[in-house]
């Protein structure tokens, strides 16, 4: 471990360091799966404790460069709590801070501009029930109308309203957003969300008539999904994803 990483690790709690490692891993996995948009999207994680701080990426650092020690700790007003030569993405603050403030059950907010996600977000009917993956998403999905680059704090109440108590939010003409009680949970939800969008883009590109899944099956999907994924939680797949990173993108733990 580098001297800088060791120094930061000694200054934070064990719980914060674990949150840092998992969030850095999420950024590396986003890059690995090709969901990154250079430096222009963001993932945040709540710092355990009473201070209402959360971690977010240093603006300008590529996602496959991010490490546990490089993450910036900020408060709900966007003030940096930890030292960093980097700024934060102002749009990232606008989106993430209001969700963290409104949802005590959410410890991670994950937002991407994946090509397939943006493509489906531009379609009038949104996500269609045409795949098993789509049913997992549709069981807890909201939509938010596009209001321009997310710099205006006036938009925050509508973001919170449209997400409600759901796990997935499609930002129309913009991209995808998921939340979770852990970084692992938010990542698994995004994996399913992006997979559903990719399947839809490919199915529509085929030009044939699509078979939609019957509504009664959608009604029972939440219980079935919970059984298959152990509560729609990421704990089942997260250790394996970390092992993959250790092989293919080591250094995120620094």
Secondary structure, DSSP 8 states (H G I E B T S, - for coil): --HHHHHHHHHS-HHHHHHHHHHHHHHHHHHHTT---TT--EEEEE-SSTT--EEE--BTS-GGG--TTT-EEE-TTS-BSS--SSB--HHHHHHHHHHHHH-TT--EEEEE--HHHHHHHTSTT-S-S-SHHHHHHHTTEEEE---SSS--GGGHHHHHHHHTT-SEEEETTTEEEEEESSHHHHHHHHHHHHHHHHHHHHHHHT-S------HHHHHTHHHHHHHHHTTT-THHHHHHHHHHHHHHSTTTT-
